[in-house]
């Protein structure tokens, strides 16, 4: 499993690799760049790379300044 080593605005280091674009961290690697349908608003289809893994836990970061929004409808669907 990859380890997040450091994080700052616009930069994250995971498993010794530096990323300057948004990422999805999966048990077997990192998916980057991660593009969303609507920039700072999460939609279920934005998580297409995550669904095949079927994780028991999903942590959604909202960015350094907390700008990305996760609508209640997405949270409800993920919990169902």
N, CA, C and O atoms as a CHARMM CRD file, in Angstrom:
* protein
*
  320
    1    1 UNK  N      0.83900  -1.17300   0.00000 PROA 1      0.00000
    2    1 UNK  CA     0.00000   0.00000   0.00000 PROA 1      0.00000
    3    1 UNK  C      0.88900   1.24300   0.00000 PROA 1      0.00000
    4    1 UNK  O      1.90600   1.29500   0.69200 PROA 1      0.00000
    5    2 UNK  N      0.49200   2.23500  -0.78100 PROA 2      0.00000
    6    2 UNK  CA     1.23600   3.48800  -0.86800 PROA 2      0.00000
    7    2 UNK  C      1.00300   4.33600   0.37700 PROA 2      0.00000
    8    2 UNK  O     -0.07300   4.31100   0.97500 PROA 2      0.00000
    9    3 UNK  N      2.02500   5.07700   0.75000 PROA 3      0.00000
   10    3 UNK  CA     1.94700   5.93200   1.93100 PROA 3      0.00000
   11    3 UNK  C      2.03000   7.39300   1.50500 PROA 3      0.00000
   12    3 UNK  O      2.88600   7.76400   0.70200 PROA 3      0.00000
   13    4 UNK  N      1.13300   8.22300   2.04900 PROA 4      0.00000
   14    4 UNK  CA     1.20000   9.66100   1.80200 PROA 4      0.00000
   15    4 UNK  C      2.28200  10.21600   2.71800 PROA 4      0.00000
   16    4 UNK  O      2.18100  10.13300   3.94200 PROA 4      0.00000
   17    5 UNK  N      3.31900  10.78500   2.10600 PROA 5      0.00000
   18    5 UNK  CA     4.47100  11.26100   2.87000 PROA 5      0.00000
   19    5 UNK  C      4.38300  12.73600   3.22200 PROA 5      0.00000
   20    5 UNK  O      4.78600  13.14500   4.31100 PROA 5      0.00000
   21    6 UNK  N      3.85800  13.53400   2.30100 PROA 6      0.00000
   22    6 UNK  CA     3.69900  14.95800   2.59500 PROA 6      0.00000
   23    6 UNK  C      2.63200  15.55300   1.69600 PROA 6      0.00000
   24    6 UNK  O      2.28700  15.00800   0.64700 PROA 6      0.00000
   25    7 UNK  N      2.11800  16.70100   2.14900 PROA 7      0.00000
   26    7 UNK  CA     1.05500  17.36900   1.41600 PROA 7      0.00000
   27    7 UNK  C      1.16100  18.86400   1.65500 PROA 7      0.00000
   28    7 UNK  O      1.32400  19.31000   2.79100 PROA 7      0.00000
   29    8 UNK  N      1.06900  19.63200   0.58700 PROA 8      0.00000
   30    8 UNK  CA     1.02400  21.08600   0.67200 PROA 8      0.00000
   31    8 UNK  C      0.19600  21.57400  -0.51000 PROA 8      0.00000
   32    8 UNK  O     -0.18100  20.78100  -1.37300 PROA 8      0.00000
   33    9 UNK  N     -0.08500  22.85000  -0.55500 PROA 9      0.00000
   34    9 UNK  CA    -0.92500  23.38200  -1.62200 PROA 9      0.00000
   35    9 UNK  C     -0.35700  23.00200  -2.99100 PROA 9      0.00000
   36    9 UNK  O      0.78000  23.34400  -3.31600 PROA 9      0.00000
   37   10 UNK  N     -1.16100  22.28800  -3.79400 PROA 10     0.00000
   38   10 UNK  CA    -0.77400  21.92500  -5.15200 PROA 10     0.00000
   39   10 UNK  C      0.24800  20.81900  -5.27600 PROA 10     0.00000
   40   10 UNK  O      0.77300  20.58700  -6.36500 PROA 10     0.00000
   41   11 UNK  N      0.54700  20.12000  -4.17300 PROA 11     0.00000
   42   11 UNK  CA     1.59700  19.10300  -4.21200 PROA 11     0.00000
   43   11 UNK  C      1.32400  18.03400  -3.15500 PROA 11     0.00000
   44   11 UNK  O      0.97900  18.33100  -2.01100 PROA 11     0.00000
   45   12 UNK  N      1.49300  16.76900  -3.58200 PROA 12     0.00000
   46   12 UNK  CA     1.37900  15.65400  -2.64400 PROA 12     0.00000
   47   12 UNK  C      2.44900  14.62700  -3.00900 PROA 12     0.00000
   48   12 UNK  O      2.67900  14.35900  -4.18800 PROA 12     0.00000
   49   13 UNK  N      3.09700  14.06000  -2.00500 PROA 13     0.00000
   50   13 UNK  CA     4.12100  13.03700  -2.22300 PROA 13     0.00000
   51   13 UNK  C      3.56900  11.72000  -1.69000 PROA 13     0.00000
   52   13 UNK  O      3.22500  11.60200  -0.51400 PROA 13     0.00000
   53   14 UNK  N      3.49300  10.72700  -2.58500 PROA 14     0.00000
   54   14 UNK  CA     2.94100   9.41700  -2.24700 PROA 14     0.00000
   55   14 UNK  C      3.92600   8.35100  -2.70300 PROA 14     0.00000
   56   14 UNK  O      4.26300   8.28000  -3.88400 PROA 14     0.00000
   57   15 UNK  N      4.38300   7.53300  -1.78300 PROA 15     0.00000
   58   15 UNK  CA     5.30300   6.46000  -2.13400 PROA 15     0.00000
   59   15 UNK  C      6.55100   6.93900  -2.85300 PROA 15     0.00000
   60   15 UNK  O      7.05800   6.25300  -3.74000 PROA 15     0.00000
   61   16 UNK  N      7.05100   8.10900  -2.47800 PROA 16     0.00000
   62   16 UNK  CA     8.26500   8.64800  -3.08800 PROA 16     0.00000
   63   16 UNK  C      8.04300   9.41500  -4.37800 PROA 16     0.00000
   64   16 UNK  O      8.98200  10.00200  -4.91500 PROA 16     0.00000
   65   17 UNK  N      6.82300   9.42100  -4.88400 PROA 17     0.00000
   66   17 UNK  CA     6.50500  10.14400  -6.12000 PROA 17     0.00000
   67   17 UNK  C      5.74600  11.42300  -5.79700 PROA 17     0.00000
   68   17 UNK  O      4.85600  11.43200  -4.94600 PROA 17     0.00000
   69   18 UNK  N      6.11000  12.50700  -6.48700 PROA 18     0.00000
   70   18 UNK  CA     5.45700  13.79800  -6.29400 PROA 18     0.00000
   71   18 UNK  C      4.40000  14.00500  -7.36200 PROA 18     0.00000
   72   18 UNK  O      4.64700  13.78900  -8.54800 PROA 18     0.00000
   73   19 UNK  N      3.21600  14.42600  -6.92800 PROA 19     0.00000
   74   19 UNK  CA     2.10100  14.70000  -7.83600 PROA 19     0.00000
   75   19 UNK  C      1.67900  16.15400  -7.65900 PROA 19     0.00000
   76   19 UNK  O      1.60600  16.66700  -6.54300 PROA 19     0.00000
   77   20 UNK  N      1.40400  16.80700  -8.79200 PROA 20     0.00000
   78   20 UNK  CA     0.94900  18.19700  -8.75300 PROA 20     0.00000
   79   20 UNK  C     -0.44600  18.33600  -9.35200 PROA 20     0.00000
   80   20 UNK  O     -0.94100  19.44500  -9.55400 PROA 20     0.00000
   81   21 UNK  N     -1.06200  17.21400  -9.62800 PROA 21     0.00000
   82   21 UNK  CA    -2.45500  17.17100 -10.09500 PROA 21     0.00000
   83   21 UNK  C     -3.25800  16.35800  -9.08800 PROA 21     0.00000
   84   21 UNK  O     -2.68200  15.66200  -8.25300 PROA 21     0.00000
   85   22 UNK  N     -4.57600  16.44100  -9.16000 PROA 22     0.00000
   86   22 UNK  CA    -5.43300  15.68000  -8.24900 PROA 22     0.00000
   87   22 UNK  C     -5.21100  14.18400  -8.43300 PROA 22     0.00000
   88   22 UNK  O     -4.89600  13.73000  -9.53300 PROA 22     0.00000
   89   23 UNK  N     -5.37400  13.42100  -7.36000 PROA 23     0.00000
   90   23 UNK  CA    -5.07400  11.99000  -7.37000 PROA 23     0.00000
   91   23 UNK  C     -6.19400  11.17000  -6.73600 PROA 23     0.00000
   92   23 UNK  O     -6.99400  11.66800  -5.94500 PROA 23     0.00000
   93   24 UNK  N     -6.21700   9.90300  -7.11300 PROA 24     0.00000
   94   24 UNK  CA    -6.97000   8.87900  -6.39300 PROA 24     0.00000
   95   24 UNK  C     -5.92400   7.87000  -5.94000 PROA 24     0.00000
   96   24 UNK  O     -5.16700   7.34900  -6.75900 PROA 24     0.00000
   97   25 UNK  N     -5.87900   7.59600  -4.64800 PROA 25     0.00000
   98   25 UNK  CA    -4.91600   6.64100  -4.10600 PROA 25     0.00000
   99   25 UNK  C     -5.64300   5.32400  -3.87900 PROA 25     0.00000
  100   25 UNK  O     -6.59300   5.24500  -3.10000 PROA 25     0.00000
  101   26 UNK  N     -5.17700   4.29300  -4.57500 PROA 26     0.00000
  102   26 UNK  CA    -5.75300   2.95200  -4.46600 PROA 26     0.00000
  103   26 UNK  C     -4.71300   2.02200  -3.85600 PROA 26     0.00000
  104   26 UNK  O     -3.52900   2.35700  -3.86000 PROA 26     0.00000
  105   27 UNK  N     -5.11100   0.87100  -3.33500 PROA 27     0.00000
  106   27 UNK  CA    -4.14100  -0.03800  -2.71800 PROA 27     0.00000
  107   27 UNK  C     -2.98900  -0.42900  -3.64600 PROA 27     0.00000
  108   27 UNK  O     -1.86700  -0.63500  -3.18300 PROA 27     0.00000
  109   28 UNK  N     -3.25500  -0.53100  -4.94000 PROA 28     0.00000
  110   28 UNK  CA    -2.21200  -0.98100  -5.86800 PROA 28     0.00000
  111   28 UNK  C     -1.58400   0.15000  -6.67500 PROA 28     0.00000
  112   28 UNK  O     -0.82500  -0.12000  -7.60700 PROA 28     0.00000
  113   29 UNK  N     -1.87300   1.39300  -6.35100 PROA 29     0.00000
  114   29 UNK  CA    -1.24300   2.48500  -7.07500 PROA 29     0.00000
  115   29 UNK  C     -2.00200   3.79500  -6.96800 PROA 29     0.00000
  116   29 UNK  O     -2.97400   3.92500  -6.22200 PROA 29     0.00000
  117   30 UNK  N     -1.52300   4.76200  -7.74200 PROA 30     0.00000
  118   30 UNK  CA    -2.08800   6.10900  -7.72400 PROA 30     0.00000
  119   30 UNK  C     -2.60400   6.44100  -9.11500 PROA 30     0.00000
  120   30 UNK  O     -1.90400   6.24500 -10.10900 PROA 30     0.00000
  121   31 UNK  N     -3.81500   6.93700  -9.18200 PROA 31     0.00000
  122   31 UNK  CA    -4.41800   7.35700 -10.44500 PROA 31     0.00000
  123   31 UNK  C     -4.32200   8.88100 -10.51100 PROA 31     0.00000
  124   31 UNK  O     -4.91200   9.58300  -9.69000 PROA 31     0.00000
  125   32 UNK  N     -3.57100   9.38700 -11.49700 PROA 32     0.00000
  126   32 UNK  CA    -3.40600  10.83100 -11.65300 PROA 32     0.00000
  127   32 UNK  C     -3.08100  11.14400 -13.10600 PROA 32     0.00000
  128   32 UNK  O     -2.36200  10.36600 -13.73300 PROA 32     0.00000
  129   33 UNK  N     -3.56200  12.21600 -13.66400 PROA 33     0.00000
  130   33 UNK  CA    -4.41500  13.21200 -13.03100 PROA 33     0.00000
  131   33 UNK  C     -5.85500  12.72300 -12.94300 PROA 33     0.00000
  132   33 UNK  O     -6.33700  11.99600 -13.81100 PROA 33     0.00000
  133   34 UNK  N     -6.52100  13.13400 -11.88800 PROA 34     0.00000
  134   34 UNK  CA    -7.92800  12.78400 -11.66800 PROA 34     0.00000
  135   34 UNK  C     -8.78000  13.97900 -12.05200 PROA 34     0.00000
  136   34 UNK  O     -8.74300  15.02200 -11.39900 PROA 34     0.00000
  137   35 UNK  N     -9.54600  13.81500 -13.11800 PROA 35     0.00000
  138   35 UNK  CA   -10.42400  14.88400 -13.59700 PROA 35     0.00000
  139   35 UNK  C    -11.84700  14.59000 -13.18400 PROA 35     0.00000
  140   35 UNK  O    -12.30100  13.44700 -13.24700 PROA 35     0.00000
  141   36 UNK  N    -12.54000  15.61300 -12.76600 PROA 36     0.00000
  142   36 UNK  CA   -13.92600  15.47300 -12.36200 PROA 36     0.00000
  143   36 UNK  C    -14.84000  16.16700 -13.35900 PROA 36     0.00000
  144   36 UNK  O    -14.43100  17.08800 -14.06600 PROA 36     0.00000
  145   37 UNK  N    -16.06000  15.71700 -13.40100 PROA 37     0.00000
  146   37 UNK  CA   -17.07000  16.25300 -14.31400 PROA 37     0.00000
  147   37 UNK  C    -17.22300  17.75900 -14.13800 PROA 37     0.00000
  148   37 UNK  O    -17.40600  18.49700 -15.10700 PROA 37     0.00000
  149   38 UNK  N    -17.14700  18.20000 -12.88900 PROA 38     0.00000
  150   38 UNK  CA   -17.43500  19.60000 -12.58900 PROA 38     0.00000
  151   38 UNK  C    -16.45100  20.15000 -11.55600 PROA 38     0.00000
  152   38 UNK  O    -16.84900  20.53400 -10.45600 PROA 38     0.00000
  153   39 UNK  N    -15.18900  20.18500 -11.91000 PROA 39     0.00000
  154   39 UNK  CA   -14.15700  20.81100 -11.07900 PROA 39     0.00000
  155   39 UNK  C    -14.24800  20.56300  -9.59200 PROA 39     0.00000
  156   39 UNK  O    -13.82200  19.51200  -9.11300 PROA 39     0.00000
  157   40 UNK  N    -14.79500  21.51200  -8.84900 PROA 40     0.00000
  158   40 UNK  CA   -14.82800  21.44000  -7.39400 PROA 40     0.00000
  159   40 UNK  C    -16.14200  20.91500  -6.82900 PROA 40     0.00000
  160   40 UNK  O    -16.50000  21.22400  -5.69200 PROA 40     0.00000
  161   41 UNK  N    -16.85800  20.12300  -7.61800 PROA 41     0.00000
  162   41 UNK  CA   -18.09900  19.49700  -7.15700 PROA 41     0.00000
  163   41 UNK  C    -18.04200  18.01400  -7.51000 PROA 41     0.00000
  164   41 UNK  O    -17.95500  17.66100  -8.68600 PROA 41     0.00000
  165   42 UNK  N    -18.08900  17.14800  -6.50700 PROA 42     0.00000
  166   42 UNK  CA   -17.95700  15.71100  -6.72900 PROA 42     0.00000
  167   42 UNK  C    -19.26800  15.09600  -7.19700 PROA 42     0.00000
  168   42 UNK  O    -20.32900  15.35900  -6.63100 PROA 42     0.00000
  169   43 UNK  N    -19.18100  14.27400  -8.24000 PROA 43     0.00000
  170   43 UNK  CA   -20.31300  13.49700  -8.75300 PROA 43     0.00000
  171   43 UNK  C    -19.94800  12.01800  -8.62200 PROA 43     0.00000
  172   43 UNK  O    -18.76700  11.67200  -8.59500 PROA 43     0.00000
  173   44 UNK  N    -20.93900  11.15800  -8.54200 PROA 44     0.00000
  174   44 UNK  CA   -20.67900   9.72200  -8.43100 PROA 44     0.00000
  175   44 UNK  C    -19.79600   9.21700  -9.56800 PROA 44     0.00000
  176   44 UNK  O    -18.90100   8.40200  -9.34000 PROA 44     0.00000
  177   45 UNK  N    -20.03700   9.68900 -10.78300 PROA 45     0.00000
  178   45 UNK  CA   -19.24100   9.20500 -11.91900 PROA 45     0.00000
  179   45 UNK  C    -17.76900   9.60400 -11.81500 PROA 45     0.00000
  180   45 UNK  O    -16.92600   9.02400 -12.50100 PROA 45     0.00000
  181   46 UNK  N    -17.44900  10.57800 -10.97500 PROA 46     0.00000
  182   46 UNK  CA   -16.05400  10.96300 -10.76500 PROA 46     0.00000
  183   46 UNK  C    -15.27200   9.87700 -10.03200 PROA 46     0.00000
  184   46 UNK  O    -14.04100   9.88500 -10.02600 PROA 46     0.00000
  185   47 UNK  N    -15.98400   8.95500  -9.42200 PROA 47     0.00000
  186   47 UNK  CA   -15.35400   7.88900  -8.64000 PROA 47     0.00000
  187   47 UNK  C    -15.28000   6.56700  -9.39600 PROA 47     0.00000
  188   47 UNK  O    -15.11800   5.51300  -8.78200 PROA 47     0.00000
  189   48 UNK  N    -15.39600   6.61100 -10.71000 PROA 48     0.00000
  190   48 UNK  CA   -15.42100   5.39100 -11.53700 PROA 48     0.00000
  191   48 UNK  C    -14.19800   4.50600 -11.31000 PROA 48     0.00000
  192   48 UNK  O    -14.31300   3.28100 -11.35800 PROA 48     0.00000
  193   49 UNK  N    -13.02800   5.10100 -11.06500 PROA 49     0.00000
  194   49 UNK  CA   -11.81200   4.30700 -10.83800 PROA 49     0.00000
  195   49 UNK  C    -11.83300   3.61200  -9.48200 PROA 49     0.00000
  196   49 UNK  O    -11.10100   2.64500  -9.26700 PROA 49     0.00000
  197   50 UNK  N    -12.65700   4.09300  -8.57900 PROA 50     0.00000
  198   50 UNK  CA   -12.71300   3.53500  -7.22300 PROA 50     0.00000
  199   50 UNK  C    -13.65600   2.33700  -7.13800 PROA 50     0.00000
  200   50 UNK  O    -13.37500   1.38200  -6.41400 PROA 50     0.00000
  201   51 UNK  N    -14.76300   2.37700  -7.86000 PROA 51     0.00000
  202   51 UNK  CA   -15.80100   1.34900  -7.73100 PROA 51     0.00000
  203   51 UNK  C    -15.30400  -0.08500  -7.94600 PROA 51     0.00000
  204   51 UNK  O    -15.70500  -0.96400  -7.18200 PROA 51     0.00000
  205   52 UNK  N    -14.45500  -0.37300  -8.93900 PROA 52     0.00000
  206   52 UNK  CA   -14.00300  -1.76100  -9.11400 PROA 52     0.00000
  207   52 UNK  C    -13.22700  -2.30100  -7.90800 PROA 52     0.00000
  208   52 UNK  O    -13.18900  -3.51200  -7.68800 PROA 52     0.00000
  209   53 UNK  N    -12.61800  -1.42200  -7.13800 PROA 53     0.00000
  210   53 UNK  CA   -11.83800  -1.83100  -5.96500 PROA 53     0.00000
  211   53 UNK  C    -12.75300  -2.18800  -4.79600 PROA 53     0.00000
  212   53 UNK  O    -12.38500  -2.99500  -3.94300 PROA 53     0.00000
  213   54 UNK  N    -13.95100  -1.58600  -4.75500 PROA 54     0.00000
  214   54 UNK  CA   -14.93700  -1.83100  -3.70200 PROA 54     0.00000
  215   54 UNK  C    -14.33800  -1.66800  -2.30100 PROA 54     0.00000
  216   54 UNK  O    -14.35900  -2.60400  -1.50100 PROA 54     0.00000
  217   55 UNK  N    -13.80300  -0.47800  -2.00700 PROA 55     0.00000
  218   55 UNK  CA   -13.13600  -0.29100  -0.71600 PROA 55     0.00000
  219   55 UNK  C    -14.11600  -0.30000   0.45600 PROA 55     0.00000
  220   55 UNK  O    -15.26200   0.13000   0.32500 PROA 55     0.00000
  221   56 UNK  N    -13.65000  -0.79300   1.59400 PROA 56     0.00000
  222   56 UNK  CA   -14.45800  -0.75900   2.81500 PROA 56     0.00000
  223   56 UNK  C    -14.52200   0.66300   3.36600 PROA 56     0.00000
  224   56 UNK  O    -15.49000   1.04400   4.02500 PROA 56     0.00000
  225   57 UNK  N    -13.47500   1.43800   3.08500 PROA 57     0.00000
  226   57 UNK  CA   -13.38900   2.82400   3.54500 PROA 57     0.00000
  227   57 UNK  C    -13.01000   3.69900   2.36200 PROA 57     0.00000
  228   57 UNK  O    -12.14300   3.34000   1.56600 PROA 57     0.00000
  229   58 UNK  N    -13.66400   4.84900   2.25100 PROA 58     0.00000
  230   58 UNK  CA   -13.35500   5.82100   1.19900 PROA 58     0.00000
  231   58 UNK  C    -13.14500   7.17000   1.86600 PROA 58     0.00000
  232   58 UNK  O    -14.04700   7.70400   2.51000 PROA 58     0.00000
  233   59 UNK  N    -11.95000   7.71400   1.70500 PROA 59     0.00000
  234   59 UNK  CA   -11.63400   9.04000   2.24200 PROA 59     0.00000
  235   59 UNK  C    -11.60200  10.00400   1.07000 PROA 59     0.00000
  236   59 UNK  O    -10.86300   9.79800   0.10700 PROA 59     0.00000
  237   60 UNK  N    -12.40100  11.05500   1.15300 PROA 60     0.00000
  238   60 UNK  CA   -12.46200  12.04500   0.07900 PROA 60     0.00000
  239   60 UNK  C    -11.87100  13.34300   0.60700 PROA 60     0.00000
  240   60 UNK  O    -12.43800  13.98300   1.49200 PROA 60     0.00000
  241   61 UNK  N    -10.73100  13.72000   0.05300 PROA 61     0.00000
  242   61 UNK  CA   -10.12300  14.99500   0.41200 PROA 61     0.00000
  243   61 UNK  C    -10.77700  16.11500  -0.37500 PROA 61     0.00000
  244   61 UNK  O    -11.15700  15.93600  -1.53200 PROA 61     0.00000
  245   62 UNK  N    -10.90200  17.25200   0.25200 PROA 62     0.00000
  246   62 UNK  CA   -11.56500  18.37600  -0.41300 PROA 62     0.00000
  247   62 UNK  C    -10.59200  19.47200  -0.81600 PROA 62     0.00000
  248   62 UNK  O    -10.99800  20.59500  -1.11400 PROA 62     0.00000
  249   63 UNK  N     -9.30600  19.14100  -0.82400 PROA 63     0.00000
  250   63 UNK  CA    -8.30000  20.10400  -1.25300 PROA 63     0.00000
  251   63 UNK  C     -7.73500  20.90800  -0.09600 PROA 63     0.00000
  252   63 UNK  O     -8.30300  20.94600   0.99600 PROA 63     0.00000
  253   64 UNK  N     -6.61700  21.54400  -0.35600 PROA 64     0.00000
  254   64 UNK  CA    -5.88600  22.30300   0.66100 PROA 64     0.00000
  255   64 UNK  C     -6.77000  23.33800   1.34600 PROA 64     0.00000
  256   64 UNK  O     -6.70300  23.51500   2.56200 PROA 64     0.00000
  257   65 UNK  N     -7.59200  24.01500   0.56300 PROA 65     0.00000
  258   65 UNK  CA    -8.46700  25.06100   1.10900 PROA 65     0.00000
  259   65 UNK  C     -9.89600  24.57700   1.34500 PROA 65     0.00000
  260   65 UNK  O    -10.76100  25.36400   1.72700 PROA 65     0.00000
  261   66 UNK  N    -10.15000  23.28300   1.11800 PROA 66     0.00000
  262   66 UNK  CA   -11.48200  22.72400   1.33900 PROA 66     0.00000
  263   66 UNK  C    -12.52000  23.20200   0.34800 PROA 66     0.00000
  264   66 UNK  O    -13.69800  23.32200   0.68500 PROA 66     0.00000
  265   67 UNK  N    -12.08800  23.47800  -0.87900 PROA 67     0.00000
  266   67 UNK  CA   -12.97400  24.06200  -1.88600 PROA 67     0.00000
  267   67 UNK  C    -13.90200  23.03300  -2.53200 PROA 67     0.00000
  268   67 UNK  O    -15.03900  23.35700  -2.87400 PROA 67     0.00000
  269   68 UNK  N    -13.42500  21.78700  -2.70300 PROA 68     0.00000
  270   68 UNK  CA   -14.27600  20.79700  -3.36800 PROA 68     0.00000
  271   68 UNK  C    -15.45800  20.42700  -2.47300 PROA 68     0.00000
  272   68 UNK  O    -15.29400  20.14600  -1.28600 PROA 68     0.00000
  273   69 UNK  N    -16.63400  20.43300  -3.06100 PROA 69     0.00000
  274   69 UNK  CA   -17.85500  20.09100  -2.32500 PROA 69     0.00000
  275   69 UNK  C    -18.27400  18.65500  -2.62500 PROA 69     0.00000
  276   69 UNK  O    -18.15800  18.18100  -3.75500 PROA 69     0.00000
  277   70 UNK  N    -18.75400  17.98400  -1.60600 PROA 70     0.00000
  278   70 UNK  CA   -19.30700  16.63900  -1.74800 PROA 70     0.00000
  279   70 UNK  C    -20.78400  16.75100  -1.37700 PROA 70     0.00000
  280   70 UNK  O    -21.11800  16.85200  -0.19600 PROA 70     0.00000
  281   71 UNK  N    -21.67000  16.73400  -2.37400 PROA 71     0.00000
  282   71 UNK  CA   -23.09900  16.89100  -2.08800 PROA 71     0.00000
  283   71 UNK  C    -23.64300  15.76900  -1.20000 PROA 71     0.00000
  284   71 UNK  O    -23.15000  14.64100  -1.22900 PROA 71     0.00000
  285   72 UNK  N    -24.65800  16.09800  -0.41900 PROA 72     0.00000
  286   72 UNK  CA   -25.30500  15.09400   0.43200 PROA 72     0.00000
  287   72 UNK  C    -25.79300  13.90500  -0.38600 PROA 72     0.00000
  288   72 UNK  O    -25.76300  12.77100   0.09400 PROA 72     0.00000
  289   73 UNK  N    -26.24200  14.15100  -1.61600 PROA 73     0.00000
  290   73 UNK  CA   -26.73900  13.05900  -2.46100 PROA 73     0.00000
  291   73 UNK  C    -25.64100  12.04600  -2.76700 PROA 73     0.00000
  292   73 UNK  O    -25.91900  10.85000  -2.84900 PROA 73     0.00000
  293   74 UNK  N    -24.40100  12.49800  -2.93700 PROA 74     0.00000
  294   74 UNK  CA   -23.27800  11.59100  -3.18600 PROA 74     0.00000
  295   74 UNK  C    -22.97800  10.79400  -1.92100 PROA 74     0.00000
  296   74 UNK  O    -22.76600   9.58300  -1.98800 PROA 74     0.00000
  297   75 UNK  N    -22.95900  11.45200  -0.78700 PROA 75     0.00000
  298   75 UNK  CA   -22.70300  10.76000   0.47900 PROA 75     0.00000
  299   75 UNK  C    -23.77400   9.70500   0.74000 PROA 75     0.00000
  300   75 UNK  O    -23.46000   8.58800   1.15000 PROA 75     0.00000
  301   76 UNK  N    -25.02500  10.05300   0.50500 PROA 76     0.00000
  302   76 UNK  CA   -26.11900   9.10000   0.70600 PROA 76     0.00000
  303   76 UNK  C    -25.98200   7.89500  -0.21300 PROA 76     0.00000
  304   76 UNK  O    -26.19000   6.76000   0.21600 PROA 76     0.00000
  305   77 UNK  N    -25.63300   8.13300  -1.47300 PROA 77     0.00000
  306   77 UNK  CA   -25.48500   7.01600  -2.41100 PROA 77     0.00000
  307   77 UNK  C    -24.30300   6.13100  -2.02800 PROA 77     0.00000
  308   77 UNK  O    -24.39000   4.90800  -2.13600 PROA 77     0.00000
  309   78 UNK  N    -23.20900   6.72700  -1.58700 PROA 78     0.00000
  310   78 UNK  CA   -22.05300   5.94500  -1.16000 PROA 78     0.00000
  311   78 UNK  C    -22.36900   5.11500   0.08100 PROA 78     0.00000
  312   78 UNK  O    -21.83800   4.01600   0.24100 PROA 78     0.00000
  313   79 UNK  N    -23.21100   5.61900   0.94100 PROA 79     0.00000
  314   79 UNK  CA   -23.58000   4.89600   2.16500 PROA 79     0.00000
  315   79 UNK  C    -24.63100   3.82000   1.94200 PROA 79     0.00000
  316   79 UNK  O    -24.87200   2.99800   2.82700 PROA 79     0.00000
  317   80 UNK  N    -25.25800   3.81400   0.77400 PROA 80     0.00000
  318   80 UNK  CA   -26.32900   2.83300   0.53600 PROA 80     0.00000
  319   80 UNK  C    -25.78900   1.50600   0.04400 PROA 80     0.00000
  320   80 UNK  O    -26.56100   0.57800  -0.20100 PROA 80     0.00000
